[in-house]
Amino acid sequence: MDSAFWLRQFSQFIFTLASHGDVVLLGTLAITVFGLGPIGRALAARIRGTPSDDSLAALRSGMSELQERLDFSERVLGELRQRLIGGEAPPKPPARVVTPV
């Protein structure tokens, strides 16, 4: 195998890539974005077997938000139940002030 053979093979490979340049460019861009983006980092962390710190922090904040919403819902439902059982009339909404446009 001489150097002329390898040069022809390399030039043929380059010309083949150039003839499909749009596909090569889009494929390279997609692999780069996927590999360096959050999906790629999460996939790499999963392969390594270590949870991502970002995902744990996001899960913790989401859980605390859900707990706050649950507490609020329980409080509102408890007040509504007290009004219905206690026989109190629900408070009337304040009169709305109409502003000119």
A tleap script that builds the chain and sets N, CA, C and O, in Angstrom:
source leaprc.protein.ff14SB
mol = sequence {
  NMET ASP SER ALA PHE TRP LEU ARG GLN PHE
  SER GLN PHE ILE PHE THR LEU ALA SER HIE
  GLY ASP VAL VAL LEU LEU GLY THR LEU ALA
  ILE THR VAL PHE GLY LEU GLY PRO ILE GLY
  ARG ALA LEU ALA ALA ARG ILE ARG GLY THR
  PRO SER ASP ASP SER LEU ALA ALA LEU ARG
  SER GLY MET SER GLU LEU GLN GLU ARG LEU
  ASP PHE SER GLU ARG VAL LEU GLY GLU LEU
  ARG GLN ARG LEU ILE GLY GLY GLU ALA PRO
  PRO LYS PRO PRO ALA ARG VAL VAL THR PRO
  CVAL
}
set mol.1.N position { 0.847 -1.176 0.000 }
set mol.1.CA position { 0.000 0.000 0.000 }
set mol.1.C position { 0.895 1.243 0.000 }
set mol.1.O position { 1.599 1.523 0.970 }
set mol.2.N position { 0.849 1.932 -1.046 }
set mol.2.CA position { 1.690 3.122 -1.142 }
set mol.2.C position { 0.930 4.360 -0.698 }
set mol.2.O position { -0.268 4.308 -0.419 }
set mol.3.N position { 1.637 5.458 -0.639 }
set mol.3.CA position { 1.032 6.701 -0.167 }
set mol.3.C position { 0.015 7.243 -1.173 }
set mol.3.O position { -0.912 7.948 -0.776 }
set mol.4.N position { 0.162 6.939 -2.447 }
set mol.4.CA position { -0.797 7.407 -3.455 }
set mol.4.C position { -2.167 6.764 -3.219 }
set mol.4.O position { -3.201 7.408 -3.395 }
set mol.5.N position { -2.163 5.495 -2.821 }
set mol.5.CA position { -3.430 4.820 -2.531 }
set mol.5.C position { -4.153 5.510 -1.378 }
set mol.5.O position { -5.348 5.794 -1.460 }
set mol.6.N position { -3.416 5.774 -0.310 }
set mol.6.CA position { -4.044 6.418 0.851 }
set mol.6.C position { -4.506 7.829 0.534 }
set mol.6.O position { -5.526 8.284 1.052 }
set mol.7.N position { -3.766 8.517 -0.308 }
set mol.7.CA position { -4.167 9.860 -0.708 }
set mol.7.C position { -5.458 9.817 -1.521 }
set mol.7.O position { -6.338 10.656 -1.329 }
set mol.8.N position { -5.578 8.844 -2.432 }
set mol.8.CA position { -6.807 8.692 -3.205 }
set mol.8.C position { -7.982 8.327 -2.299 }
set mol.8.O position { -9.082 8.854 -2.469 }
set mol.9.N position { -7.761 7.440 -1.352 }
set mol.9.CA position { -8.827 7.042 -0.432 }
set mol.9.C position { -9.288 8.234 0.405 }
set mol.9.O position { -10.485 8.446 0.602 }
set mol.10.N position { -8.325 9.002 0.888 }
set mol.10.CA position { -8.661 10.165 1.711 }
set mol.10.C position { -9.413 11.210 0.896 }
set mol.10.O position { -10.400 11.774 1.369 }
set mol.11.N position { -8.952 11.471 -0.326 }
set mol.11.CA position { -9.630 12.472 -1.158 }
set mol.11.C position { -11.031 11.991 -1.536 }
set mol.11.O position { -11.958 12.799 -1.597 }
set mol.12.N position { -11.202 10.702 -1.789 }
set mol.12.CA position { -12.528 10.172 -2.083 }
set mol.12.C position { -13.444 10.332 -0.870 }
set mol.12.O position { -14.617 10.674 -1.021 }
set mol.13.N position { -12.918 10.087 0.326 }
set mol.13.CA position { -13.693 10.251 1.550 }
set mol.13.C position { -14.117 11.709 1.735 }
set mol.13.O position { -15.263 11.989 2.089 }
set mol.14.N position { -13.188 12.630 1.495 }
set mol.14.CA position { -13.487 14.059 1.643 }
set mol.14.C position { -14.536 14.484 0.618 }
set mol.14.O position { -15.454 15.229 0.961 }
set mol.15.N position { -14.424 14.031 -0.621 }
set mol.15.CA position { -15.410 14.394 -1.645 }
set mol.15.C position { -16.782 13.804 -1.331 }
set mol.15.O position { -17.805 14.432 -1.603 }
set mol.16.N position { -16.809 12.605 -0.764 }
set mol.16.CA position { -18.086 12.001 -0.373 }
set mol.16.C position { -18.738 12.815 0.732 }
set mol.16.O position { -19.942 13.067 0.696 }
set mol.17.N position { -17.941 13.230 1.718 }
set mol.17.CA position { -18.474 14.083 2.780 }
set mol.17.C position { -18.970 15.413 2.228 }
set mol.17.O position { -20.017 15.910 2.642 }
set mol.18.N position { -18.231 15.977 1.310 }
set mol.18.CA position { -18.614 17.272 0.746 }
set mol.18.C position { -19.900 17.165 -0.066 }
set mol.18.O position { -20.691 18.107 -0.095 }
set mol.19.N position { -20.117 16.039 -0.720 }
set mol.19.CA position { -21.336 15.892 -1.509 }
set mol.19.C position { -22.570 15.743 -0.617 }
set mol.19.O position { -23.686 16.012 -1.061 }
set mol.20.N position { -22.383 15.321 0.626 }
set mol.20.CA position { -23.466 15.213 1.603 }
set mol.20.C position { -23.243 16.199 2.743 }
set mol.20.O position { -23.460 15.872 3.910 }
set mol.21.N position { -22.815 17.385 2.402 }
set mol.21.CA position { -22.434 18.378 3.410 }
set mol.21.C position { -23.557 18.800 4.322 }
set mol.21.O position { -23.338 18.990 5.518 }
set mol.22.N position { -24.764 18.952 3.789 }
set mol.22.CA position { -25.880 19.387 4.623 }
set mol.22.C position { -26.196 18.356 5.701 }
set mol.22.O position { -26.463 18.709 6.850 }
set mol.23.N position { -26.165 17.075 5.324 }
set mol.23.CA position { -26.454 16.014 6.294 }
set mol.23.C position { -25.343 15.931 7.339 }
set mol.23.O position { -25.609 15.760 8.529 }
set mol.24.N position { -24.107 16.052 6.885 }
set mol.24.CA position { -22.978 15.989 7.813 }
set mol.24.C position { -23.022 17.163 8.781 }
set mol.24.O position { -22.789 16.988 9.977 }
set mol.25.N position { -23.319 18.353 8.281 }
set mol.25.CA position { -23.374 19.536 9.139 }
set mol.25.C position { -24.500 19.416 10.164 }
set mol.25.O position { -24.288 19.675 11.348 }
set mol.26.N position { -25.688 19.028 9.719 }
set mol.26.CA position { -26.807 18.893 10.647 }
set mol.26.C position { -26.571 17.769 11.654 }
set mol.26.O position { -26.917 17.906 12.828 }
set mol.27.N position { -25.994 16.681 11.210 }
set mol.27.CA position { -25.690 15.578 12.123 }
set mol.27.C position { -24.666 15.977 13.172 }
set mol.27.O position { -24.816 15.653 14.351 }
set mol.28.N position { -23.623 16.680 12.742 }
set mol.28.CA position { -22.601 17.145 13.685 }
set mol.28.C position { -23.188 18.137 14.673 }
set mol.28.O position { -22.888 18.073 15.865 }
set mol.29.N position { -24.016 19.049 14.198 }
set mol.29.CA position { -24.655 20.024 15.070 }
set mol.29.C position { -25.571 19.332 16.080 }
set mol.29.O position { -25.555 19.679 17.262 }
set mol.30.N position { -26.360 18.367 15.635 }
set mol.30.CA position { -27.279 17.656 16.531 }
set mol.30.C position { -26.515 16.874 17.588 }
set mol.30.O position { -26.897 16.887 18.758 }
set mol.31.N position { -25.452 16.199 17.201 }
set mol.31.CA position { -24.662 15.434 18.171 }
set mol.31.C position { -24.001 16.367 19.169 }
set mol.31.O position { -23.927 16.045 20.355 }
set mol.32.N position { -23.522 17.508 18.717 }
set mol.32.CA position { -22.883 18.467 19.624 }
set mol.32.C position { -23.878 19.035 20.616 }
set mol.32.O position { -23.596 19.091 21.813 }
set mol.33.N position { -25.043 19.458 20.134 }
set mol.33.CA position { -26.057 20.024 21.021 }
set mol.33.C position { -26.539 18.966 22.004 }
set mol.33.O position { -26.702 19.241 23.193 }
set mol.34.N position { -26.765 17.764 21.507 }
set mol.34.CA position { -27.240 16.688 22.374 }
set mol.34.C position { -26.188 16.321 23.416 }
set mol.34.O position { -26.508 16.124 24.588 }
set mol.35.N position { -24.954 16.232 22.989 }
set mol.35.CA position { -23.886 15.811 23.894 }
set mol.35.C position { -23.527 16.842 24.935 }
set mol.35.O position { -23.191 16.488 26.066 }
set mol.36.N position { -23.590 18.108 24.580 }
set mol.36.CA position { -23.193 19.160 25.510 }
set mol.36.C position { -24.372 19.768 26.254 }
set mol.36.O position { -24.166 20.529 27.200 }
set mol.37.N position { -25.576 19.463 25.864 }
set mol.37.CA position { -26.759 20.040 26.495 }
set mol.37.C position { -27.144 19.302 27.763 }
set mol.37.O position { -26.437 18.393 28.197 }
set mol.38.N position { -28.260 19.690 28.355 }
set mol.38.CA position { -28.682 19.068 29.611 }
set mol.38.C position { -29.033 17.587 29.443 }
set mol.38.O position { -28.861 16.803 30.377 }
set mol.39.N position { -29.519 17.203 28.276 }
set mol.39.CA position { -29.835 15.791 28.062 }
set mol.39.C position { -28.553 14.967 28.054 }
set mol.39.O position { -28.493 13.891 28.649 }
set mol.40.N position { -27.544 15.472 27.386 }
set mol.40.CA position { -26.262 14.763 27.347 }
set mol.40.C position { -25.615 14.660 28.711 }
set mol.40.O position { -25.052 13.621 29.055 }
set mol.41.N position { -25.690 15.741 29.503 }
set mol.41.CA position { -25.123 15.692 30.856 }
set mol.41.C position { -25.879 14.713 31.740 }
set mol.41.O position { -25.270 13.976 32.515 }
set mol.42.N position { -27.211 14.701 31.628 }
set mol.42.CA position { -28.002 13.769 32.428 }
set mol.42.C position { -27.718 12.328 32.024 }
set mol.42.O position { -27.630 11.444 32.876 }
set mol.43.N position { -27.575 12.097 30.727 }
set mol.43.CA position { -27.264 10.757 30.251 }
set mol.43.C position { -25.886 10.314 30.741 }
set mol.43.O position { -25.707 9.165 31.144 }
set mol.44.N position { -24.927 11.217 30.706 }
set mol.44.CA position { -23.583 10.888 31.189 }
set mol.44.C position { -23.596 10.606 32.691 }
set mol.44.O position { -22.915 9.690 33.152 }
set mol.45.N position { -24.360 11.381 33.457 }
set mol.45.CA position { -24.452 11.140 34.895 }
set mol.45.C position { -25.121 9.797 35.170 }
set mol.45.O position { -24.740 9.088 36.102 }
set mol.46.N position { -26.104 9.454 34.369 }
set mol.46.CA position { -26.780 8.162 34.562 }
set mol.46.C position { -25.849 7.008 34.233 }
set mol.46.O position { -25.862 5.985 34.918 }
set mol.47.N position { -25.045 7.159 33.197 }
set mol.47.CA position { -24.090 6.110 32.844 }
set mol.47.C position { -23.056 5.956 33.954 }
set mol.47.O position { -22.688 4.839 34.318 }
set mol.48.N position { -22.587 7.092 34.493 }
set mol.48.CA position { -21.630 7.042 35.604 }
set mol.48.C position { -22.252 6.485 36.875 }
set mol.48.O position { -21.545 5.954 37.732 }
set mol.49.N position { -23.556 6.602 37.003 }
set mol.49.CA position { -24.231 6.096 38.191 }
set mol.49.C position { -24.344 7.109 39.307 }
set mol.49.O position { -24.704 6.750 40.428 }
set mol.50.N position { -24.044 8.371 39.028 }
set mol.50.CA position { -24.155 9.412 40.044 }
set mol.50.C position { -25.306 10.330 39.686 }
set mol.50.O position { -25.435 10.734 38.530 }
set mol.51.N position { -26.141 10.665 40.650 }
set mol.51.CA position { -27.231 11.601 40.345 }
set mol.51.C position { -26.684 13.009 40.156 }
set mol.51.O position { -25.707 13.402 40.793 }
set mol.52.N position { -27.310 13.736 39.298 }
set mol.52.CA position { -26.901 15.111 39.033 }
set mol.52.C position { -27.351 16.019 40.173 }
set mol.52.O position { -28.470 15.883 40.668 }
set mol.53.N position { -26.493 16.938 40.591 }
set mol.53.CA position { -26.844 17.870 41.664 }
set mol.53.C position { -27.987 18.779 41.251 }
set mol.53.O position { -28.839 19.130 42.068 }
set mol.54.N position { -28.004 19.160 39.981 }
set mol.54.CA position { -29.079 20.022 39.489 }
set mol.54.C position { -30.426 19.325 39.582 }
set mol.54.O position { -31.426 19.936 39.959 }
set mol.55.N position { -30.446 18.051 39.238 }
set mol.55.CA position { -31.722 17.334 39.263 }
set mol.55.C position { -32.208 17.148 40.695 }
set mol.55.O position { -33.409 17.232 40.954 }
set mol.56.N position { -31.289 16.895 41.633 }
set mol.56.CA position { -31.700 16.748 43.026 }
set mol.56.C position { -32.237 18.062 43.582 }
set mol.56.O position { -33.239 18.072 44.298 }
set mol.57.N position { -31.578 19.163 43.257 }
set mol.57.CA position { -32.045 20.467 43.733 }
set mol.57.C position { -33.408 20.795 43.123 }
set mol.57.O position { -34.277 21.339 43.805 }
set mol.58.N position { -33.596 20.473 41.867 }
set mol.58.CA position { -34.882 20.731 41.219 }
set mol.58.C position { -35.983 19.878 41.842 }
set mol.58.O position { -37.101 20.351 42.044 }
set mol.59.N position { -35.666 18.625 42.143 }
set mol.59.CA position { -36.662 17.760 42.777 }
set mol.59.C position { -37.020 18.264 44.180 }
set mol.59.O position { -38.187 18.242 44.571 }
set mol.60.N position { -36.019 18.714 44.926 }
set mol.60.CA position { -36.293 19.220 46.275 }
set mol.60.C position { -37.155 20.480 46.227 }
set mol.60.O position { -38.100 20.614 47.005 }
set mol.61.N position { -36.838 21.393 45.329 }
set mol.61.CA position { -37.639 22.617 45.245 }
set mol.61.C position { -39.051 22.303 44.770 }
set mol.61.O position { -40.015 22.910 45.236 }
set mol.62.N position { -39.175 21.358 43.844 }
set mol.62.CA position { -40.505 20.956 43.391 }
set mol.62.C position { -41.318 20.316 44.508 }
set mol.62.O position { -42.521 20.555 44.621 }
set mol.63.N position { -40.667 19.506 45.329 }
set mol.63.CA position { -41.377 18.875 46.447 }
set mol.63.C position { -41.824 19.916 47.470 }
set mol.63.O position { -42.938 19.832 47.987 }
set mol.64.N position { -40.970 20.893 47.768 }
set mol.64.CA position { -41.370 21.916 48.731 }
set mol.64.C position { -42.523 22.754 48.185 }
set mol.64.O position { -43.420 23.137 48.936 }
set mol.65.N position { -42.505 23.039 46.887 }
set mol.65.CA position { -43.613 23.783 46.284 }
set mol.65.C position { -44.910 22.982 46.343 }
set mol.65.O position { -45.974 23.535 46.619 }
set mol.66.N position { -44.819 21.675 46.083 }
set mol.66.CA position { -46.008 20.831 46.170 }
set mol.66.C position { -46.545 20.759 47.598 }
set mol.66.O position { -47.759 20.733 47.803 }
set mol.67.N position { -45.653 20.726 48.581 }
set mol.67.CA position { -46.092 20.706 49.975 }
set mol.67.C position { -46.810 22.006 50.332 }
set mol.67.O position { -47.826 21.985 51.027 }
set mol.68.N position { -46.290 23.124 49.864 }
set mol.68.CA position { -46.947 24.408 50.131 }
set mol.68.C position { -48.329 24.456 49.481 }
set mol.68.O position { -49.284 24.938 50.090 }
set mol.69.N position { -48.442 23.964 48.261 }
set mol.69.CA position { -49.744 23.946 47.586 }
set mol.69.C position { -50.733 23.041 48.316 }
set mol.69.O position { -51.909 23.379 48.454 }
set mol.70.N position { -50.252 21.894 48.781 }
set mol.70.CA position { -51.118 20.987 49.513 }
set mol.70.C position { -51.596 21.627 50.814 }
set mol.70.O position { -52.771 21.518 51.164 }
set mol.71.N position { -50.694 22.293 51.531 }
set mol.71.CA position { -51.079 22.976 52.768 }
set mol.71.C position { -52.136 24.048 52.486 }
set mol.71.O position { -53.113 24.167 53.224 }
set mol.72.N position { -51.939 24.820 51.426 }
set mol.72.CA position { -52.896 25.858 51.072 }
set mol.72.C position { -54.255 25.242 50.742 }
set mol.72.O position { -55.289 25.723 51.205 }
set mol.73.N position { -54.248 24.173 49.936 }
set mol.73.CA position { -55.517 23.528 49.560 }
set mol.73.C position { -56.235 22.977 50.788 }
set mol.73.O position { -57.452 23.116 50.910 }
set mol.74.N position { -55.488 22.355 51.696 }
set mol.74.CA position { -56.110 21.825 52.913 }
set mol.74.C position { -56.707 22.954 53.751 }
set mol.74.O position { -57.797 22.806 54.304 }
set mol.75.N position { -56.012 24.057 53.845 }
set mol.75.CA position { -56.508 25.186 54.634 }
set mol.75.C position { -57.784 25.769 54.019 }
set mol.75.O position { -58.742 26.052 54.738 }
set mol.76.N position { -57.801 25.946 52.713 }
set mol.76.CA position { -58.982 26.494 52.043 }
set mol.76.C position { -60.158 25.537 52.164 }
set mol.76.O position { -61.280 25.969 52.428 }
set mol.77.N position { -59.919 24.251 51.976 }
set mol.77.CA position { -61.006 23.285 52.099 }
set mol.77.C position { -61.513 23.198 53.536 }
set mol.77.O position { -62.709 23.013 53.761 }
set mol.78.N position { -60.621 23.329 54.501 }
set mol.78.CA position { -61.039 23.325 55.898 }
set mol.78.C position { -61.915 24.527 56.224 }
set mol.78.O position { -62.923 24.392 56.918 }
set mol.79.N position { -61.538 25.697 55.730 }
set mol.79.CA position { -62.362 26.888 55.953 }
set mol.79.C position { -63.720 26.744 55.284 }
set mol.79.O position { -64.735 27.126 55.865 }
set mol.80.N position { -63.757 26.204 54.083 }
set mol.80.CA position { -65.016 26.007 53.375 }
set mol.80.C position { -65.902 25.016 54.125 }
set mol.80.O position { -67.109 25.223 54.248 }
set mol.81.N position { -65.305 23.955 54.619 }
set mol.81.CA position { -66.067 22.973 55.380 }
set mol.81.C position { -66.638 23.594 56.656 }
set mol.81.O position { -67.782 23.323 57.023 }
set mol.82.N position { -65.842 24.425 57.328 }
set mol.82.CA position { -66.322 25.090 58.546 }
set mol.82.C position { -67.505 25.999 58.234 }
set mol.82.O position { -68.472 26.042 58.995 }
set mol.83.N position { -67.436 26.722 57.127 }
set mol.83.CA position { -68.549 27.606 56.758 }
set mol.83.C position { -69.805 26.811 56.452 }
set mol.83.O position { -70.902 27.188 56.864 }
set mol.84.N position { -69.645 25.705 55.726 }
set mol.84.CA position { -70.807 24.912 55.347 }
set mol.84.C position { -71.418 24.197 56.552 }
set mol.84.O position { -72.641 24.134 56.678 }
set mol.85.N position { -70.605 23.675 57.409 }
set mol.85.CA position { -71.102 22.960 58.580 }
set mol.85.C position { -71.586 23.940 59.640 }
set mol.85.O position { -72.628 23.717 60.256 }
set mol.86.N position { -70.854 25.008 59.857 }
set mol.86.CA position { -71.192 25.983 60.887 }
set mol.86.C position { -72.392 26.828 60.534 }
set mol.86.O position { -72.941 27.485 61.418 }
set mol.87.N position { -72.824 26.847 59.303 }
set mol.87.CA position { -73.986 27.605 58.898 }
set mol.87.C position { -73.697 29.077 58.663 }
set mol.87.O position { -74.626 29.869 58.505 }
set mol.88.N position { -72.449 29.449 58.637 }
set mol.88.CA position { -72.121 30.842 58.375 }
set mol.88.C position { -72.356 31.146 56.901 }
set mol.88.O position { -72.133 30.305 56.031 }
set mol.89.N position { -72.800 32.338 56.649 }
set mol.89.CA position { -72.960 32.769 55.265 }
set mol.89.C position { -71.587 33.121 54.708 }
set mol.89.O position { -70.781 33.737 55.404 }
set mol.90.N position { -71.313 32.747 53.485 }
set mol.90.CA position { -70.012 33.099 52.921 }
set mol.90.C position { -69.886 34.610 52.810 }
set mol.90.O position { -70.874 35.293 52.541 }
set mol.91.N position { -68.703 35.134 53.010 }
set mol.91.CA position { -68.528 36.591 52.920 }
set mol.91.C position { -68.795 37.071 51.500 }
set mol.91.O position { -68.468 36.396 50.524 }
set mol.92.N position { -69.399 38.256 51.411 }
set mol.92.CA position { -69.695 38.828 50.104 }
set mol.92.C position { -68.425 39.452 49.535 }
set mol.92.O position { -67.637 40.058 50.261 }
set mol.93.N position { -68.241 39.299 48.249 }
set mol.93.CA position { -67.045 39.905 47.644 }
set mol.93.C position { -67.156 41.437 47.694 }
set mol.93.O position { -68.259 41.977 47.620 }
set mol.94.N position { -66.040 42.124 47.816 }
set mol.94.CA position { -66.083 43.583 47.859 }
set mol.94.C position { -66.584 44.140 46.530 }
set mol.94.O position { -66.409 43.537 45.471 }
set mol.95.N position { -67.207 45.305 46.621 }
set mol.95.CA position { -67.722 45.946 45.408 }
set mol.95.C position { -66.553 46.351 44.527 }
set mol.95.O position { -65.555 46.896 44.997 }
set mol.96.N position { -66.698 46.076 43.257 }
set mol.96.CA position { -65.619 46.395 42.314 }
set mol.96.C position { -65.735 47.829 41.847 }
set mol.96.O position { -66.830 48.327 41.589 }
set mol.97.N position { -64.647 48.455 41.745 }
set mol.97.CA position { -64.609 49.830 41.237 }
set mol.97.C position { -64.326 49.752 39.736 }
set mol.97.O position { -63.340 49.152 39.307 }
set mol.98.N position { -65.189 50.355 38.966 }
set mol.98.CA position { -65.029 50.331 37.509 }
set mol.98.C position { -64.229 51.570 37.120 }
set mol.98.O position { -64.598 52.703 37.427 }
set mol.99.N position { -63.145 51.315 36.449 }
set mol.99.CA position { -62.315 52.427 35.998 }
set mol.99.C position { -62.586 52.710 34.526 }
set mol.99.O position { -62.788 51.784 33.741 }
set mol.100.N position { -62.592 53.976 34.154 }
set mol.100.CA position { -62.810 54.271 32.732 }
set mol.100.C position { -61.622 53.842 31.897 }
set mol.100.O position { -60.479 53.843 32.353 }
set mol.101.N position { -61.920 53.480 30.674 }
set mol.101.CA position { -60.855 52.996 29.780 }
set mol.101.C position { -60.247 54.126 29.021 }
set mol.101.O position { -59.336 53.913 28.220 }
savepdb mol mol.pdb
quit
